[in-house]
Every structure is written in structure tokens, then in C-alpha cells.
Amino acid sequence: MICQACGIEAPTKYVSFHQNVGALVVRFSKSTEGQLCKSCIHKHFWSMTGTTFVLGWWGTISFVITPFFLLNNTIRYITCLGMARVPTGAHAPVLTNEAVERIEPHAQFLFDRLDGGDPLERVAAEVAEMSGVTPGEVVLYVHEAVQGESRE
């Protein structure tokens, strides 16, 4: 719904990519994980997997770990190939006063459903349709409400 890497409102999927760089007696690793859009999945897969493929072998531990990182990244990437593309003109949602006014009448329904354990993505889509806003704006509304409660 909202990409955790670039912030745009687009279809997302949870992924976890890992990178390994071997340096004889030490190794350097990093990872990227979260709900990412197809563009960010593509970008992170090729960057991290390419680096691991070229530089991941240069150490004893790295020589053993690198194939697992490559396999993990490749499998996760393949499962994302069927995702919908990022829509043209997709952008990061902004919670405006107008959107808040449209969501407010449905706030009780929204939080009751979330408290009942319904997934945020599904509830946000329903409330967005009822309010005439985007699902991303509903998610931002929920985040703002939760942050407001934690400050009190």
C-alpha cells in the first residue's frame, strides 16, 4: 500500500534482501526488508545481489554464506515478478485536512475493525472507499492517531 523504501502509494509486498561482502578474515553484511513496491524490489534486489555475487566470496565464512544469500534473494525476487507495476504518476500520500474530515465519520468503524484484528490494508481500503480518499491517506490517519496517543 505505501512502500517503506520510497514512500509512494502502490502495491507492495514484504521482502527481505541480504548483501554480503567478504574481506578475508571479516565480512560486512547489510539487509533491506519491509513492504516494498515493485520498483524498489527490483532496485534493491539487483544492487544487493550483484554486490554479493561479485564481492561475497572473499573470506572463509563468506564463501559458505554467500550461496545462501544469493538463493534467498533470488527466490524472494522471483515471487515478486507477478506483482502489479507501480502506477504511472504514483506519489507519496499526504494527509490533508480535507482527508481527515472525510475519514473522521468512519473513525470508530476503522479502529473497531483494527482492534478486532483485521489487517490494516483491508480496513484502509474499505474506509477509503467509504470516505472518498485513498487507502494511503487512511493509513496515514491511523499512524497520526497512534502517534498522538503515544505522546499523551
C-alpha beads as a LAMMPS data file, in Angstrom:
LAMMPS data file: protein, C-alpha beads

152 atoms
151 bonds

1 atom types
1 bond types

-500.0 500.0 xlo xhi
-500.0 500.0 ylo yhi
-500.0 500.0 zlo zhi

Masses

1 110.0

Atoms # bond

1 1 1 0.000 0.000 0.000
2 1 1 2.740 2.500 0.977
3 1 1 6.273 1.490 0.025
4 1 1 8.542 1.596 3.064
5 1 1 11.544 2.426 0.881
6 1 1 10.317 5.269 -1.346
7 1 1 7.033 6.238 0.353
8 1 1 4.802 6.114 -2.724
9 1 1 1.326 4.639 -2.652
10 1 1 1.489 1.487 -4.776
11 1 1 1.012 -2.274 -4.430
12 1 1 3.628 -3.644 -2.021
13 1 1 4.933 -6.990 -0.868
14 1 1 7.094 -7.962 2.088
15 1 1 10.653 -8.821 1.038
16 1 1 13.975 -9.295 2.784
17 1 1 17.154 -8.984 0.720
18 1 1 20.639 -9.544 2.122
19 1 1 24.087 -8.488 0.972
20 1 1 27.450 -9.960 1.963
21 1 1 30.938 -8.642 1.259
22 1 1 33.820 -10.901 2.248
23 1 1 37.190 -9.448 3.261
24 1 1 39.414 -12.446 4.060
25 1 1 39.031 -12.524 7.871
26 1 1 35.970 -10.295 8.308
27 1 1 32.708 -9.872 6.468
28 1 1 30.306 -6.997 6.007
29 1 1 26.600 -7.598 5.648
30 1 1 23.519 -5.481 5.282
31 1 1 19.885 -6.119 4.596
32 1 1 16.775 -4.395 3.358
33 1 1 13.377 -5.591 4.420
34 1 1 9.825 -4.370 4.541
35 1 1 6.789 -3.726 2.396
36 1 1 8.274 -2.534 -0.900
37 1 1 6.809 -1.589 -4.282
38 1 1 7.889 -3.432 -7.409
39 1 1 10.313 -0.674 -8.439
40 1 1 12.106 -0.723 -5.083
41 1 1 12.136 -4.536 -5.015
42 1 1 13.823 -4.516 -8.415
43 1 1 16.340 -1.842 -7.396
44 1 1 17.306 -3.470 -4.072
45 1 1 17.467 -6.996 -5.498
46 1 1 19.886 -6.104 -8.269
47 1 1 22.046 -3.874 -6.097
48 1 1 22.383 -6.248 -3.158
49 1 1 22.522 -9.485 -5.128
50 1 1 25.012 -8.080 -7.640
51 1 1 27.315 -6.868 -4.889
52 1 1 27.074 -10.229 -3.103
53 1 1 27.690 -12.156 -6.316
54 1 1 30.883 -10.212 -7.052
55 1 1 32.260 -9.497 -3.575
56 1 1 30.637 -12.116 -1.352
57 1 1 33.155 -14.913 -1.797
58 1 1 36.337 -13.368 -0.412
59 1 1 36.543 -14.970 3.036
60 1 1 36.131 -18.370 4.677
61 1 1 32.784 -17.663 6.330
62 1 1 31.647 -15.536 3.399
63 1 1 32.411 -18.358 0.971
64 1 1 29.914 -20.538 2.857
65 1 1 27.253 -17.868 3.483
66 1 1 27.172 -16.221 0.040
67 1 1 25.267 -19.017 -1.772
68 1 1 22.504 -18.844 0.853
69 1 1 22.191 -15.069 0.480
70 1 1 22.067 -15.393 -3.313
71 1 1 19.457 -18.154 -3.114
72 1 1 17.308 -16.218 -0.606
73 1 1 17.401 -13.039 -2.701
74 1 1 16.626 -14.861 -5.936
75 1 1 13.673 -16.816 -4.522
76 1 1 12.154 -13.710 -2.946
77 1 1 12.636 -11.740 -6.168
78 1 1 11.011 -14.442 -8.310
79 1 1 7.936 -14.468 -6.060
80 1 1 7.537 -10.729 -6.742
81 1 1 7.671 -10.865 -10.527
82 1 1 3.880 -11.208 -10.807
83 1 1 3.221 -8.029 -8.823
84 1 1 1.413 -5.141 -10.448
85 1 1 3.657 -2.360 -11.709
86 1 1 3.830 0.921 -9.869
87 1 1 1.083 3.068 -11.423
88 1 1 2.231 5.967 -13.569
89 1 1 2.118 9.140 -11.541
90 1 1 2.083 7.305 -8.201
91 1 1 3.198 9.542 -5.374
92 1 1 3.526 9.586 -1.620
93 1 1 0.157 10.176 0.049
94 1 1 -0.336 13.351 2.070
95 1 1 -2.839 13.609 4.902
96 1 1 -4.699 16.854 4.271
97 1 1 -7.328 18.474 6.498
98 1 1 -9.925 17.590 3.872
99 1 1 -8.952 13.909 4.031
100 1 1 -9.119 13.962 7.845
101 1 1 -12.628 15.463 7.678
102 1 1 -13.729 12.724 5.270
103 1 1 -12.238 9.905 7.391
104 1 1 -13.426 11.192 10.811
105 1 1 -17.063 9.984 10.436
106 1 1 -15.706 6.457 9.894
107 1 1 -13.036 6.566 12.612
108 1 1 -14.966 4.419 15.105
109 1 1 -15.581 1.760 12.453
110 1 1 -11.914 1.949 11.429
111 1 1 -10.487 1.484 14.923
112 1 1 -13.067 -1.144 15.924
113 1 1 -12.049 -3.246 12.930
114 1 1 -8.343 -2.780 13.670
115 1 1 -8.882 -3.633 17.359
116 1 1 -10.728 -6.751 16.180
117 1 1 -7.571 -7.903 14.404
118 1 1 -8.491 -7.118 10.801
119 1 1 -5.473 -6.305 8.605
120 1 1 -4.762 -2.604 8.143
121 1 1 -4.532 -2.943 4.359
122 1 1 -8.030 -4.416 4.054
123 1 1 -9.645 -1.994 6.523
124 1 1 -7.883 1.001 4.937
125 1 1 -9.225 0.014 1.511
126 1 1 -12.789 -0.234 2.847
127 1 1 -12.652 3.050 4.770
128 1 1 -11.033 4.773 1.793
129 1 1 -13.912 3.696 -0.425
130 1 1 -16.487 4.882 2.136
131 1 1 -14.710 8.233 2.652
132 1 1 -13.627 9.062 -0.879
133 1 1 -9.901 9.160 -0.021
134 1 1 -7.007 6.871 -0.887
135 1 1 -6.023 3.865 1.252
136 1 1 -2.669 5.558 1.843
137 1 1 -4.402 8.555 3.397
138 1 1 -6.291 6.225 5.746
139 1 1 -3.013 4.566 6.772
140 1 1 -1.505 7.992 7.481
141 1 1 -4.597 8.872 9.527
142 1 1 -4.136 5.726 11.631
143 1 1 -0.422 6.459 12.132
144 1 1 -1.177 10.031 13.180
145 1 1 -3.830 8.825 15.642
146 1 1 -1.486 6.229 17.152
147 1 1 1.368 8.743 17.447
148 1 1 -0.995 11.253 19.048
149 1 1 -1.980 8.684 21.684
150 1 1 1.627 7.769 22.424
151 1 1 2.516 11.433 23.015
152 1 1 -0.218 11.824 25.621

Bonds

1 1 1 2
2 1 2 3
3 1 3 4
4 1 4 5
5 1 5 6
6 1 6 7
7 1 7 8
8 1 8 9
9 1 9 10
10 1 10 11
11 1 11 12
12 1 12 13
13 1 13 14
14 1 14 15
15 1 15 16
16 1 16 17
17 1 17 18
18 1 18 19
19 1 19 20
20 1 20 21
21 1 21 22
22 1 22 23
23 1 23 24
24 1 24 25
25 1 25 26
26 1 26 27
27 1 27 28
28 1 28 29
29 1 29 30
30 1 30 31
31 1 31 32
32 1 32 33
33 1 33 34
34 1 34 35
35 1 35 36
36 1 36 37
37 1 37 38
38 1 38 39
39 1 39 40
40 1 40 41
41 1 41 42
42 1 42 43
43 1 43 44
44 1 44 45
45 1 45 46
46 1 46 47
47 1 47 48
48 1 48 49
49 1 49 50
50 1 50 51
51 1 51 52
52 1 52 53
53 1 53 54
54 1 54 55
55 1 55 56
56 1 56 57
57 1 57 58
58 1 58 59
59 1 59 60
60 1 60 61
61 1 61 62
62 1 62 63
63 1 63 64
64 1 64 65
65 1 65 66
66 1 66 67
67 1 67 68
68 1 68 69
69 1 69 70
70 1 70 71
71 1 71 72
72 1 72 73
73 1 73 74
74 1 74 75
75 1 75 76
76 1 76 77
77 1 77 78
78 1 78 79
79 1 79 80
80 1 80 81
81 1 81 82
82 1 82 83
83 1 83 84
84 1 84 85
85 1 85 86
86 1 86 87
87 1 87 88
88 1 88 89
89 1 89 90
90 1 90 91
91 1 91 92
92 1 92 93
93 1 93 94
94 1 94 95
95 1 95 96
96 1 96 97
97 1 97 98
98 1 98 99
99 1 99 100
100 1 100 101
101 1 101 102
102 1 102 103
103 1 103 104
104 1 104 105
105 1 105 106
106 1 106 107
107 1 107 108
108 1 108 109
109 1 109 110
110 1 110 111
111 1 111 112
112 1 112 113
113 1 113 114
114 1 114 115
115 1 115 116
116 1 116 117
117 1 117 118
118 1 118 119
119 1 119 120
120 1 120 121
121 1 121 122
122 1 122 123
123 1 123 124
124 1 124 125
125 1 125 126
126 1 126 127
127 1 127 128
128 1 128 129
129 1 129 130
130 1 130 131
131 1 131 132
132 1 132 133
133 1 133 134
134 1 134 135
135 1 135 136
136 1 136 137
137 1 137 138
138 1 138 139
139 1 139 140
140 1 140 141
141 1 141 142
142 1 142 143
143 1 143 144
144 1 144 145
145 1 145 146
146 1 146 147
147 1 147 148
148 1 148 149
149 1 149 150
150 1 150 151
151 1 151 152
